[in-house]
Structures are given as C-alpha cells and as structure tokens.
Amino acid sequence: MDVAVTALRFLLVGAPVHAGGLVAVMALANELVLGAAPPERAGSAAAVLESGQELCGALGMAILDSIGAAVYSRDMAEALPAGVPDAGVVRESPGGATAMAARLRPVRRTPC
C-alpha cells in the first residue's frame, strides 16, 4: 500500500477521534471553571477562559508549524539530488517545491 494513502487514512480516522476527545475535555473544563466562579463573575470567567483557549491554540499551532517546517527543511536537504536549480527555494517550503516542479521540463512517460 502506498505510504501517502496510508497516511491519509490515518489522518481521516484520527482527526475525528482527536476532535471528539478534545470536545469532551473542553466541555468538562468549561463546566469546571464556570461552576467554580460566582454567578456575578461568570461572564468574566468565561471571557478569560475563552481568551486562554485561543492563545494556547495559536501558540500550539505556531510551535507545531515551526517543528514541521524544520523537519521539512532537514528532510529536503538530505533528499534533494545534486544539481537541482534553486534548491534553496525547494528547501524553504512545499509551496516553493511545487512552484519549482512546475517550471521544470515535464518528463514523458511511456504507457506500460
């Protein structure tokens, strides 16, 4: 089985499971925090809780994206054959690799 197909299947099964677990945990955390706040301060508690969730979500995405970019650059530096024009652009991002591939001469494939 192709690695890309296996990875896609893993993602399509894992993402809903992860989301379901996250929703359950966040619902319990919200209930715990808002239940502990006095009724007259519930609005402030909800605002602080929401701000914290947004901040942590943004920081988590930034950290994971930084790690992903570092791994991509490292792996491309090792896998890129010698003589590829503008290799730095290819190592920078998948978008750069796609743009570079579009500029390369197409390879003619013969039917089997």
C-alpha positions as CSV (number, residue, x, y, z in Angstrom):
1,M,0.0,0.0,0.0
2,D,1.2,3.5,-0.8
3,V,2.6,5.5,2.1
4,A,0.6,8.5,1.1
5,V,-2.7,6.5,1.1
6,T,-1.8,5.0,4.5
7,A,-1.1,8.5,5.9
8,L,-4.3,9.9,4.5
9,R,-6.3,7.0,6.0
10,F,-4.6,7.6,9.4
11,L,-5.4,11.3,9.2
12,L,-9.1,10.7,8.2
13,V,-9.6,8.3,11.0
14,G,-7.5,10.0,13.6
15,A,-8.8,13.6,13.2
16,P,-12.4,12.9,14.2
17,V,-11.3,10.8,17.1
18,H,-9.0,13.6,18.3
19,A,-11.7,16.2,17.8
20,G,-14.2,14.1,19.7
21,G,-11.9,13.7,22.6
22,L,-11.0,17.4,22.6
23,V,-14.6,18.5,22.6
24,A,-15.4,16.2,25.6
25,V,-12.4,17.5,27.6
26,M,-13.1,21.2,26.8
27,A,-16.8,20.8,27.8
28,L,-15.7,19.4,31.2
29,A,-13.1,22.1,31.7
30,N,-15.5,24.8,30.8
31,E,-18.1,23.4,33.3
32,L,-15.5,23.1,36.0
33,V,-14.2,26.7,35.6
34,L,-17.6,28.3,35.2
35,G,-19.1,26.3,38.0
36,A,-16.3,27.5,40.4
37,A,-16.9,31.2,39.5
38,P,-19.5,33.2,41.4
39,P,-22.6,33.8,39.3
40,E,-21.9,37.6,39.1
41,R,-18.4,36.9,37.7
42,A,-19.4,34.1,35.3
43,G,-19.1,36.5,32.3
44,S,-15.6,37.5,33.2
45,A,-14.6,33.9,33.9
46,A,-15.9,32.8,30.5
47,A,-14.0,35.6,28.8
48,V,-10.8,34.7,30.5
49,L,-11.3,31.0,29.7
50,E,-12.0,31.8,26.0
51,S,-9.0,34.1,25.7
52,G,-6.8,31.4,27.3
53,Q,-8.1,28.8,24.9
54,E,-7.5,31.0,21.9
55,L,-4.0,31.9,23.0
56,C,-3.0,28.3,23.7
57,G,-4.4,27.2,20.4
58,A,-2.5,29.8,18.5
59,L,0.7,29.0,20.3
60,G,0.3,25.3,19.8
61,M,-0.2,25.8,16.1
62,A,2.8,28.1,15.8
63,I,5.0,25.6,17.7
64,L,3.9,22.6,15.7
65,D,4.2,24.6,12.4
66,S,7.8,25.6,13.3
67,I,8.7,22.0,14.1
68,G,7.1,20.8,10.8
69,A,9.0,23.5,8.8
70,A,12.3,22.5,10.5
71,V,11.7,18.8,9.8
72,Y,10.7,19.5,6.2
73,S,13.8,21.6,5.6
74,R,16.1,19.0,7.1
75,D,14.5,16.1,5.1
76,M,14.6,18.1,1.9
77,A,18.2,18.9,2.4
78,E,19.0,15.2,2.6
79,A,16.7,14.0,-0.1
80,L,17.3,16.7,-2.8
81,P,19.5,15.4,-5.6
82,A,22.6,17.4,-6.6
83,G,22.1,19.9,-9.4
84,V,18.6,21.0,-8.7
85,P,18.2,24.6,-9.7
86,D,17.2,27.0,-6.9
87,A,17.5,24.2,-4.3
88,G,17.0,26.8,-1.5
89,V,13.5,27.6,-2.8
90,V,12.6,23.9,-2.7
91,R,14.0,23.5,0.8
92,E,12.1,26.5,2.1
93,S,8.5,25.2,1.8
94,P,6.3,22.7,-0.1
95,G,4.9,25.7,-2.0
96,G,8.4,26.5,-3.3
97,A,8.9,22.9,-4.2
98,T,5.6,22.9,-6.1
99,A,6.4,26.1,-8.0
100,M,9.9,24.8,-8.9
101,A,8.4,21.5,-10.1
102,A,6.0,23.4,-12.4
103,R,8.9,25.2,-14.0
104,L,10.9,22.0,-14.7
105,R,10.7,20.3,-18.0
106,P,8.0,17.6,-17.9
107,V,9.1,14.0,-18.2
108,R,7.4,12.0,-20.9
109,R,6.1,8.7,-19.7
110,T,5.5,5.8,-21.9
111,P,2.5,3.6,-21.3
112,C,3.2,0.2,-19.9
